[in-house]
Amino acid sequence: MKQKFTAGPLLSPGSGRQVYFRVHLGMLTAILFIYSSAKAQVADTVHIVKEPVKNTGVVPVLYGEQDKSRMLQSVATVYTNQLITTPSPQFLQALPGRIPGLNITFGSGGPGLDGNGMGFNIRGARAQTILIDGVERGYQSIDPEQIESISVLKDALSTVMFGQRSSYGIISIKTKKGDVGKPRISFTAQSGFETPLTLPKPLPAWQYATLFNEAKQNDAGLSPVTPQYSPAQIEAYKNQSDPYTYPDVDWYNTVLNNSAGISRYNLNIQGSGKGFRYFVDLDNARENGIFKTSSENKYNTNSQLNRYALRSNVGVDVTPVTFVQLNLFGRFQRYNQPGGGGAGGILGALLSTPQLAYPVFNPDGTLGGSDKYQGNANIWGQTVSRGYQFQDVRDIAVDLEVTQKLDIITKGLVLKAKASNNNTVYYTTKREKNFEVYQYLNDTYTKYGATTEQTTAGGANDRFRIVYLEGSLGYDRTINKHAISVLAVANQQSRLLFSSTQLPENYTAYSGRLNYSFDGKYLAEGAVSYAGYNWLAPAQRHATYWAAGLGWNLHQEAFVSQHLPWISNLRLRANYGLTGQVNAGYYTYIQTYFNNGGYWFGSGSSLERGTGENAIANSGLSPEKAKKLNAGIDLGLWQNKLTLTADYFFNRFYDLVAAPTLTTAVFGAGYPLQNYQRFNYRGADISVNWQQQVKALHYFVTANFSLVQSKVVYNAELPKNYDYQITTGKPVGLQYGYTAIGLFKSYEEINDPATAVMPAAPKSSLRPGDIRYLDRNGDGQITIDDQGPIGNAKPTIYYGLNAGFNFKGIDFSVLFQGTCNRQSYMSGDFMNGFGNGGQNNAYAYNLGRFTPETAATATQPRLWLGSNTNNTQFSSFWLKNTDFVRLKNLEIGYTLPEQLTRKIGSPSVRLFANGLNLLTWSEIFDVREDVDPEAWGAAYPIMKIFNFGINIKF
């Protein structure tokens, strides 16, 4: 099947287009410079190695690394080779199904800036911290080649040193640094296409008209009404005898392409010279949207992300005991989209506009419209005739770290100082315009709206700066059977948002960690942090957090090593700690006031202004806290061919910040946020891996499983009339509403005296096919007292399976991701059809509606027009099971024989093909086929990606 691609230029004509080509010229110049420099440095290389060897005996932790044999923290890590198989600009796209304890969700797809359509949590608690080389930065759109590892810190012992941001877990990224060896150049070019997993399926015009008549009659009950559409009109819609008067426009096919192009080019070089090491990375990624464009425009109206990134990490041995690391990062992103409502506005119009609303064009070529769909409403016009808009994002980050060995004082003593400056600027440019439409009826054109010239609007959105300072003193030494590692750290982070009038947000922390091992068998670790946050009241600004753990390497014991030699690793470990998380607004402990408009008073007509209080200040607001327990086992069998890591956790969050529940309007002012909620989260993370080398075949299978169960311990609830209304003791976020017990099948059932209905929806308004609700309290009517838990109280489960092999140059990997006990609330016009007073769309799904003929088997309500008090209540009827299993990622590659590639001057040439979101299995498809279990309706569809590339190493 031929794939259709449409792409306009990145920028508008003139200087913009020149910038576009200059960027490519600059990148080409940089490539040639790096290549020539690398060739020149080969002769000066101190040590020559074929490939850098990763030290798998250490694990990245907060503020450094730790020997794996002494690990008591719960940390899960993935490395570069697991990330580069995913063809996506966002690194989080590569993580679902790979890391136990990390749950990543996607609400939409398509091009976008950092974190577009994504969210994540760690062990159920909301997560918000992403560190890059130890500094909190929100860069999610970066290329995987510059990433050495991504670690998820999950327990108290691993995060407590982060002070006031240590409760919710941390994603920590370590970028690549220079390795000792000759220059190694790697160039990767890849290109492919993406296509929507699914799109809504509106009804064709004649079916829409038929069902509209049915809905109108349903609303009237037994009284016959005149159909909105006559049989002749329905036939005209069906046979398209007059497509201008009786249009049937497949808007999704008209406005959207079947696929969109993606591409990424990466060049990096790493190695060393005399006294220095380096890693330099250049990357360009482009992701196009699925909107069609017009050749009449000299600018791009499609959605598109274009990203350029540069990283330079250079380490210099100033002296044998002094090492300086300088990391530079720059990134430019441009996110383009159609003018007006942008991509979201067009997708919303596609969802709601019936195919019979108006034609795309009239006989004279003007844009179609109607009295209901006036200027700027035509969806094709929204796509190509409303101009364009784009958002530019520029990031610059500079890290400087100096490491001084102090062996002159005592062996193993190290002093470090680090400074980081990060600047991000957002700027929006709008080149928008309006367009007119015409209604063609009886050979007459009626104009709606007016066409205008393009605007030249634009302005800065946000600019913020993060300054980070850190100093540390570490000691790591083994004396006989005693191995000790001590680290003391002082740091401060200041974040300033220039677009506001607020003072900087400052985090400070003074922390320390001690790790001890005796004879490699008995382990102990403790960590403490004294941390501050300047937006809290002085009395609440600082707090102390701590964590401690113990471990036992049983495989080092003689009774294991001598009698069970097939056990290569067996460690029991446990830790417990107190962590904190600030969740406070801007200096909310200080009472603030506002001035109202005032009034004119007196003979001089002076303006007397009044003053009022904003929300009442709360000087007692303190950080949220969590007491966390983690117990785990690490097991390795048969020389670690089989490894298992399992953790049990029990996290008790308290002093959580929330709005008060006991309030009164008589108070006259807003109530302050308070510390009172208490939630518990418990569960388990398990990861199992098998890997083996059989002659030329190396293969692996990795599976992980995560389970999280939450509980509301205290929520300051107001007294309830019935126990089933109480949230305490139930899972956090459990949904409450009416319980649907089916559909009314007849008027006899509706009018039965025993039938309970809502006062707001009396029996006279009900029809067969309306939803029937459970009268929980048995009082003969449906009221708020009948609302109770309707959601799934089962634990959240998510899992992954990753497998692959390498055989004589052929490599293959596959990743499956899945969830259990997942539910989504799916309601509104997208499910009901004919919203907005009957003006909105209806869908193929609505063909399964209740009718007298399907009364015994129907699972959908009857059709109606506009509003329906009874059927649109928040109820279990619209709560759907959305568990799924995805073939998340698959890659196959082939590395050409070295004897062949050496002839062209390259030691390695690899061809590969990979894909993302290739297959999905979900029980929601039994309910409705035109949805994805994670995104539906007007959301930009999640995309299935097919990608092809080549990697060349020199």
Secondary structure by P-SEA (a helix, b strand, c coil): cbbbbbbcccccccaaaaaaaaaaaaaaaaaaaaaaaaaaacccccccccbbbbcccccccccccccccccccbbbbbcccccccccccccccccccccccbbbbbccccccccccccccccccccccccccccccccccccccccccbbbbbcccccccccccccccccbbbbccccccccbbbbbbbbbbcccccbbbbbccaaaaaaaaaaaaaaaaccccccccccaaaaaaaaacccccccccccccccccccccccbbbbbbbbbccccccbbbbbbbbbbbccbbbbccccccccbbbbbbbbbbbbbbcccccbbbbbbbbbbbbbbbbbccccaaaaaaaaacccccccccccccccbbbccccccccccccccccccccbbbbbbbbbbbbbbbbcccccccbbbbbbbbbbbbbbbbbbbcbbbbbbbbcccbbbbcbbbbcccccccccbbbbbbbbbbbbbbbbbcccbbbbbbbbbbbbbbbbccccccbbbbbbbcbbbbbbccccbbbbbbbbbccccccccccccccccccccccccccccccccccccccbbbbbcccbbbbbbbcccccccccccccccccccccbbbbbbbbbcccccccccccccbbbbbbbbbbcccccbbbbbbbbbbbbccccccccccccccccccccccbbbbbbbbbbbbbbbbbbccccccbbbbbbbbbbbbbccccccccccccccccccccccccccccccccccccccccccbbbbccccccccccccbbbbcccccccccccccccccccccccccccccccccccbbbbbbbbbcccccccccccccccccccccbbbccccccccccccccccccccccccccccccccccccccccccccccbbbbbbbccaaaaaaacccbbbbbcccccccccccccccccccccccccccccbbbbbbbbccccc
